[in-house]
Amino acid sequence: MSEKLAVYPKLGELQERYYKELFEASSQGRPVAWITSMAPIEILYAMDVFPVMPENYAALCASRRLGVELCEAAEAMGYSGDLCSYAKNTFGSMAKGTGPFDGKGLPRPDLLIATGSACSTHIKWFQAMSRYYGAPLLMVDAVYSVDGDLKPHHLDYFARQLEAHVEEISRHTGHPFDMDRLQEVVAISDRTSELWYEFSELRGRIPTPVGAIDVFTMMFPLVTLCGKPEAIGFYEELVDEVRQRVEKGIGVVPVERVRLMWDIFPIWYNLKLFMHFESRGAVFVTDLYADAFAGRLDPSRPFESLARRYLNDFLRSGVRTRFEIYRKRAVDYKVQGAVFHSNRCCRYFTMGQLDVARLLRQDLNLPILFLDADMADPRVYDDARLRAKIDAFLEMFEA
């Protein structure tokens, strides 16, 4: 295995500073907003409202081995065991008042903002949290189309809602909106995404210079700090370091034998499973999950470009469009096989996996592996069985 990236300590500093500022914001009376992924975080940063994503927090809880405790607490509240484990981790943390920060959970929200552009579960999840805390909830409706093709009226519909919500955010928080400030934040966010795309492209080089653990860990600034200058500084260092690895021919494994593509959510409580692949010379050179949080923006048209970014084609697409996206990525990145995480708690994204896999087999003759687990609830995880399936899959390539 290659040496750990030198930027890791800076990533830890960014995470520590973010959560420290979160608790300080709450204690100092600065408004805190809980938001879904694919809700424009840039608007909140522009209005000096502190944004928190329960999904990101739930992934952190799972990685800190709190998933069982928090999911069981949520089920004791009456929530189904089949519910999204991100939601269960969050509900459990709310009920117990515990979490990964000195045993504390998140500060209560002053405002919640939800959109269904990434997941239909978000709507009911955030309604439940709104009732629990008695906090106002703003909803951004998202248009779906089977082919994933965004029409001008789809974008206009979403953008006009964002403009209307600016007034509501100001009313609930007392913080004014300033267009110049939003354009500044959008420009920073655009540069952040540009750097992430550079990182993603470098990842596709032969040999690949970074592993899957690096990618899913390095997402934090892209997801949580998009619109903050420190995200740019971090990704500039990351891209520079990874580019140096490419120039020197340094790969994540000594001998790269198999190039793979990963589908959707990682298994947050056991990212080390990726190291089992790497021990056999198999590396993940691309995925669509991480890239879904990036998107180029136009500061001169902030609402319109935010609408285009957050109505992400990959997240909203049907089977045929998703297959085409995967097919292009597989060809561009010289992928030799694909691994689909059949995430038992997320019907929205696992639905259609079998069809996408079938099309990839038919069109590109790609070998496919399905791993059944749960992204943030380890109670259904069987490490020995998954490792045996991985070994059998990789033996096909070795043969």
C-alpha positions as CSV (number, residue, x, y, z in Angstrom):
1,M,0.0,0.0,0.0
2,S,1.2,3.5,-0.7
3,E,1.9,6.0,2.1
4,K,-0.9,7.9,3.6
5,L,-1.7,11.2,2.0
6,A,0.1,14.1,3.7
7,V,-3.1,16.3,3.7
8,Y,-4.9,14.0,6.2
9,P,-3.9,16.1,9.2
10,K,-5.4,19.2,7.6
11,L,-8.6,17.3,6.9
12,G,-8.8,16.4,10.6
13,E,-8.3,20.1,11.5
14,L,-11.1,21.1,9.2
15,Q,-13.5,18.6,10.7
16,E,-12.6,19.5,14.2
17,R,-12.9,23.3,13.5
18,Y,-16.3,22.8,11.8
19,Y,-17.9,21.0,14.7
20,K,-16.3,23.3,17.2
21,E,-17.8,26.3,15.4
22,L,-21.2,24.4,15.3
23,F,-21.4,24.1,19.1
24,E,-20.1,27.7,19.5
25,A,-22.7,29.0,17.0
26,S,-25.4,27.4,19.0
27,S,-24.2,28.7,22.4
28,Q,-23.7,32.2,21.0
29,G,-27.1,32.5,19.4
30,R,-26.1,32.1,15.8
31,P,-28.9,30.3,13.9
32,V,-28.3,26.6,13.1
33,A,-30.1,25.0,10.1
34,W,-30.4,21.3,9.6
35,I,-30.5,20.6,5.8
36,T,-30.7,17.6,3.5
37,S,-28.0,16.9,1.0
38,M,-28.9,18.6,-2.3
39,A,-30.2,21.6,-0.5
40,P,-28.1,24.7,-1.4
41,I,-25.7,25.1,1.5
42,E,-24.2,28.1,-0.3
43,I,-27.3,30.2,0.5
44,L,-26.9,29.5,4.3
45,Y,-23.2,30.4,4.3
46,A,-24.0,33.6,2.5
47,M,-26.6,34.5,5.2
48,D,-24.3,33.5,8.1
49,V,-26.6,30.6,9.1
50,F,-24.7,27.5,10.3
51,P,-25.6,24.5,8.1
52,V,-25.7,20.9,9.4
53,M,-26.4,17.8,7.3
54,P,-27.9,14.9,9.4
55,E,-26.7,12.5,6.7
56,N,-23.1,13.5,7.1
57,Y,-23.5,13.4,10.9
58,A,-25.1,9.9,10.7
59,A,-22.2,8.6,8.6
60,L,-19.8,10.0,11.2
61,C,-21.8,8.3,14.0
62,A,-21.5,5.0,12.1
63,S,-17.8,5.4,11.5
64,R,-17.4,6.0,15.3
65,R,-19.1,2.7,16.0
66,L,-22.3,4.3,17.4
67,G,-24.6,2.8,14.7
68,V,-26.0,-0.1,16.8
69,E,-26.8,2.0,19.8
70,L,-28.4,4.8,17.9
71,C,-30.4,2.7,15.5
72,E,-31.8,0.6,18.4
73,A,-32.8,3.9,20.2
74,A,-34.6,5.0,17.1
75,E,-36.5,1.7,16.8
76,A,-37.4,2.0,20.5
77,M,-39.1,5.3,19.5
78,G,-41.3,3.3,17.1
79,Y,-39.4,3.7,13.8
80,S,-39.1,0.7,11.6
81,G,-35.9,-1.3,11.4
82,D,-36.2,-1.0,7.6
83,L,-36.0,2.8,7.7
84,C,-33.0,4.6,6.3
85,S,-30.1,4.1,8.7
86,Y,-29.0,7.7,8.3
87,A,-32.4,8.7,9.7
88,K,-32.2,6.1,12.4
89,N,-28.8,7.2,13.6
90,T,-30.1,10.8,13.7
91,F,-33.3,10.0,15.5
92,G,-31.4,7.8,18.0
93,S,-29.0,10.6,18.7
94,M,-31.9,13.0,19.2
95,A,-33.6,10.7,21.7
96,K,-30.5,9.8,23.7
97,G,-28.8,13.2,23.4
98,T,-25.6,11.4,22.7
99,G,-23.1,11.4,19.8
100,P,-19.5,11.4,18.8
101,F,-18.6,14.8,20.3
102,D,-17.7,14.3,24.0
103,G,-20.8,12.1,24.2
104,K,-23.0,15.0,23.0
105,G,-25.5,15.0,20.1
106,L,-26.1,17.8,17.6
107,P,-27.3,21.2,18.8
108,R,-31.1,21.6,18.2
109,P,-32.0,23.3,14.9
110,D,-33.5,26.7,14.6
111,L,-34.6,25.9,11.1
112,L,-34.9,22.8,8.9
113,I,-34.6,22.8,5.0
114,A,-35.4,19.8,3.0
115,T,-35.6,18.8,-0.7
116,G,-36.6,15.6,-2.3
117,S,-34.1,16.0,-5.2
118,A,-31.8,13.3,-3.7
119,C,-34.2,11.1,-1.8
120,S,-37.9,10.9,-1.2
121,T,-37.4,9.8,2.4
122,H,-36.0,13.2,3.2
123,I,-39.4,14.8,3.2
124,K,-40.9,12.6,6.0
125,W,-37.6,12.4,7.9
126,F,-37.4,16.2,8.2
127,Q,-41.1,16.6,8.9
128,A,-40.6,14.2,11.9
129,M,-37.6,16.3,13.1
130,S,-39.6,19.5,12.7
131,R,-42.4,18.1,14.9
132,Y,-39.8,16.8,17.5
133,Y,-38.1,20.2,17.9
134,G,-41.0,22.5,17.1
135,A,-38.7,24.1,14.5
136,P,-39.9,25.6,11.2
137,L,-39.4,23.5,8.1
138,L,-38.9,24.9,4.6
139,M,-39.5,22.5,1.6
140,V,-37.9,22.7,-1.8
141,D,-39.9,20.7,-4.3
142,A,-38.0,18.8,-7.0
143,V,-39.2,17.7,-10.4
144,Y,-38.4,14.1,-11.5
145,S,-38.2,12.8,-15.1
146,V,-37.6,9.2,-16.1
147,D,-34.9,10.1,-18.6
148,G,-33.1,12.5,-16.2
149,D,-33.3,15.2,-18.8
150,L,-33.6,18.6,-17.2
151,K,-36.0,21.0,-19.0
152,P,-35.8,24.8,-18.6
153,H,-39.1,24.8,-16.7
154,H,-37.7,22.2,-14.2
155,L,-34.7,24.5,-13.5
156,D,-36.8,27.6,-13.3
157,Y,-39.3,25.9,-10.9
158,F,-36.5,24.9,-8.5
159,A,-34.6,28.3,-8.8
160,R,-37.7,30.3,-8.1
161,Q,-38.3,28.3,-4.9
162,L,-34.8,29.0,-3.7
163,E,-35.3,32.8,-4.2
164,A,-38.6,32.6,-2.3
165,H,-36.9,30.7,0.6
166,V,-34.3,33.4,1.0
167,E,-37.0,35.6,2.3
168,E,-38.3,32.8,4.7
169,I,-34.7,32.1,5.9
170,S,-34.3,35.8,6.7
171,R,-37.6,36.0,8.5
172,H,-36.9,32.9,10.7
173,T,-33.3,33.8,11.5
174,G,-33.3,37.6,11.4
175,H,-30.3,37.5,9.0
176,P,-30.5,39.6,5.9
177,F,-29.8,38.4,2.4
178,D,-27.1,40.1,0.2
179,M,-26.8,39.1,-3.4
180,D,-23.1,40.2,-3.6
181,R,-22.3,37.9,-0.7
182,L,-24.1,35.0,-2.4
183,Q,-22.2,35.5,-5.6
184,E,-18.9,35.4,-3.6
185,V,-19.9,32.2,-1.9
186,V,-21.1,30.6,-5.2
187,A,-17.7,31.5,-6.8
188,I,-15.9,29.7,-4.0
189,S,-18.2,26.7,-4.3
190,D,-17.6,26.6,-8.0
191,R,-13.8,26.5,-7.5
192,T,-14.2,23.8,-4.9
193,S,-16.1,21.6,-7.4
194,E,-13.5,22.4,-10.1
195,L,-10.7,21.1,-7.9
196,W,-12.8,18.0,-6.9
197,Y,-13.2,17.2,-10.6
198,E,-9.5,17.5,-11.1
199,F,-9.0,15.1,-8.2
200,S,-11.5,12.7,-9.7
201,E,-9.8,12.8,-13.1
202,L,-6.4,12.1,-11.5
203,R,-7.9,9.1,-9.7
204,G,-8.5,7.5,-13.1
205,R,-4.8,7.5,-14.1
206,I,-2.9,4.2,-14.3
207,P,-1.9,3.3,-11.7
208,T,-4.6,5.0,-9.7
209,P,-2.8,7.2,-7.1
210,V,-5.5,7.1,-4.3
211,G,-7.7,4.5,-2.7
212,A,-11.4,4.4,-2.1
213,I,-11.0,5.2,1.6
214,D,-9.1,8.4,0.6
215,V,-11.9,9.4,-1.7
216,F,-14.8,8.9,0.7
217,T,-12.9,10.5,3.5
218,M,-11.9,13.5,1.4
219,M,-15.5,14.3,0.6
220,F,-16.0,16.1,3.8
221,P,-15.1,19.6,2.6
222,L,-17.0,19.1,-0.6
223,V,-20.2,18.2,1.2
224,T,-20.0,20.3,4.3
225,L,-17.7,23.3,3.6
226,C,-18.8,24.1,0.0
227,G,-18.7,27.8,-0.2
228,K,-15.9,28.2,2.4
229,P,-12.4,29.4,1.4
230,E,-10.7,26.7,3.5
231,A,-12.2,24.1,1.2
232,I,-10.4,25.6,-1.7
233,G,-7.1,25.6,0.2
234,F,-7.5,22.0,1.2
235,Y,-8.3,20.7,-2.3
236,E,-5.5,22.7,-3.9
237,E,-3.1,20.8,-1.6
238,L,-4.8,17.5,-2.2
239,V,-4.7,17.9,-6.0
240,D,-1.1,19.0,-5.9
241,E,-0.1,16.0,-3.8
242,V,-2.0,13.5,-6.0
243,R,-0.7,15.0,-9.2
244,Q,2.9,14.5,-7.8
245,R,2.0,10.8,-7.2
246,V,0.8,10.5,-10.8
247,E,4.0,12.1,-12.2
248,K,6.1,9.7,-10.1
249,G,4.0,6.7,-11.1
250,I,3.0,6.0,-7.4
251,G,-0.1,3.8,-7.2
252,V,-2.2,3.0,-4.2
253,V,-1.1,-0.7,-4.5
254,P,2.4,-2.0,-5.5
255,V,0.9,-3.8,-8.5
256,E,-2.4,-2.8,-9.9
257,R,-4.2,-5.9,-11.2
258,V,-7.9,-5.0,-11.4
259,R,-9.6,-1.7,-11.9
260,L,-13.1,-1.5,-10.4
261,M,-16.0,0.9,-10.1
262,W,-18.0,1.3,-6.9
263,D,-21.8,1.9,-6.8
264,I,-23.3,4.4,-4.4
265,F,-22.9,4.4,-0.6
266,P,-19.8,3.1,1.2
267,I,-20.1,0.9,4.3
268,W,-19.2,3.7,6.7
269,Y,-18.5,1.5,9.7
270,N,-16.1,-0.7,7.8
271,L,-14.2,1.4,5.2
272,K,-11.3,-1.0,5.8
273,L,-13.2,-3.5,3.6
274,F,-11.7,-1.6,0.6
275,M,-8.2,-2.6,1.9
276,H,-9.2,-6.3,1.4
277,F,-9.7,-5.5,-2.3
278,E,-6.3,-3.7,-2.4
279,S,-4.5,-6.6,-0.7
280,R,-5.4,-8.6,-3.9
281,G,-4.3,-5.8,-6.2
282,A,-7.9,-4.6,-6.9
283,V,-8.5,-0.8,-6.8
284,F,-11.5,1.4,-7.1
285,V,-10.7,4.0,-9.7
286,T,-14.1,5.7,-9.9
287,D,-17.6,6.0,-8.4
288,L,-20.6,8.3,-9.0
289,Y,-21.5,8.9,-5.4
290,A,-18.7,11.3,-4.5
291,D,-19.0,13.2,-7.7
292,A,-22.7,13.8,-7.2
293,F,-21.9,16.4,-4.6
294,A,-19.9,18.5,-7.0
295,G,-21.1,20.7,-9.8
296,R,-19.9,23.8,-11.6
297,L,-21.7,27.1,-10.9
298,D,-22.1,30.5,-12.5
299,P,-21.7,33.3,-9.9
300,S,-23.5,35.8,-12.2
301,R,-26.6,33.6,-12.1
302,P,-26.5,32.0,-8.7
303,F,-30.0,30.7,-8.3
304,E,-30.2,29.2,-11.8
305,S,-26.8,27.5,-11.5
306,L,-27.6,26.2,-7.9
307,A,-30.8,24.7,-9.3
308,R,-28.8,22.9,-12.1
309,R,-26.2,21.6,-9.6
310,Y,-28.7,20.3,-7.0
311,L,-31.0,18.7,-9.6
312,N,-28.2,16.2,-10.2
313,D,-28.7,14.0,-13.3
314,F,-27.2,10.9,-11.6
315,L,-29.4,11.2,-8.5
316,R,-32.6,11.8,-10.5
317,S,-32.1,9.4,-13.4
318,G,-33.9,6.2,-14.3
319,V,-32.2,2.9,-15.2
320,R,-31.3,3.7,-18.8
321,T,-29.8,7.1,-18.0
322,R,-27.9,5.7,-15.0
323,F,-26.5,2.9,-17.2
324,E,-25.3,5.4,-19.8
325,I,-23.5,7.4,-17.1
326,Y,-21.9,4.3,-15.7
327,R,-21.0,3.0,-19.2
328,K,-19.2,6.2,-20.1
329,R,-17.3,6.3,-16.8
330,A,-16.3,2.6,-17.2
331,V,-14.9,3.3,-20.6
332,D,-13.1,6.5,-19.7
333,Y,-11.5,5.1,-16.6
334,K,-10.7,1.7,-18.1
335,V,-12.8,-0.2,-15.6
336,Q,-12.6,-4.0,-15.6
337,G,-15.4,-4.8,-13.2
338,A,-18.1,-3.2,-11.0
339,V,-19.1,-3.7,-7.4
340,F,-22.7,-2.7,-6.3
341,H,-23.4,-2.2,-2.7
342,S,-26.9,-3.5,-2.3
343,N,-27.8,-1.1,0.6
344,R,-30.7,-2.8,2.4
345,C,-31.9,0.5,4.0
346,C,-32.0,2.5,0.8
347,R,-34.6,1.2,-1.6
348,Y,-34.4,4.4,-3.6
349,F,-30.9,3.8,-4.8
350,T,-30.7,0.0,-4.8
351,M,-33.8,-0.2,-6.9
352,G,-32.6,-0.6,-10.5
353,Q,-29.2,-1.9,-9.6
354,L,-29.9,-5.3,-11.1
355,D,-31.0,-3.7,-14.4
356,V,-28.0,-1.4,-14.5
357,A,-25.7,-4.4,-13.8
358,R,-27.4,-6.5,-16.5
359,L,-26.9,-3.7,-19.1
360,L,-23.2,-3.3,-18.1
361,R,-22.7,-7.1,-18.6
362,Q,-24.4,-7.1,-21.9
363,D,-22.8,-4.0,-23.3
364,L,-19.2,-4.1,-21.9
365,N,-19.0,-7.7,-20.6
366,L,-18.1,-6.4,-17.2
367,P,-18.0,-8.8,-14.3
368,I,-20.3,-7.7,-11.5
369,L,-20.2,-8.3,-7.7
370,F,-23.1,-7.5,-5.4
371,L,-22.4,-6.9,-1.7
372,D,-25.4,-6.8,0.6
373,A,-25.0,-4.6,3.7
374,D,-26.3,-1.4,5.3
375,M,-24.5,1.9,5.0
376,A,-24.8,2.9,8.7
377,D,-26.3,0.0,10.6
378,P,-23.8,-2.8,11.2
379,R,-26.3,-5.3,12.6
380,V,-26.9,-6.8,9.2
381,Y,-23.2,-6.9,8.2
382,D,-21.4,-10.2,7.9
383,D,-17.7,-9.5,7.3
384,A,-16.6,-13.1,6.7
385,R,-19.3,-13.7,4.1
386,L,-18.5,-10.5,2.2
387,R,-14.8,-11.2,2.2
388,A,-15.5,-14.7,0.8
389,K,-17.6,-13.2,-2.0
390,I,-14.9,-10.7,-2.8
391,D,-12.2,-13.4,-2.9
392,A,-14.3,-15.5,-5.3
393,F,-15.0,-12.5,-7.5
394,L,-11.3,-11.5,-7.7
395,E,-10.3,-15.1,-8.4
396,M,-12.1,-14.7,-11.8
397,F,-9.6,-12.1,-12.8
398,E,-6.6,-14.0,-11.5
399,A,-7.6,-17.0,-13.4
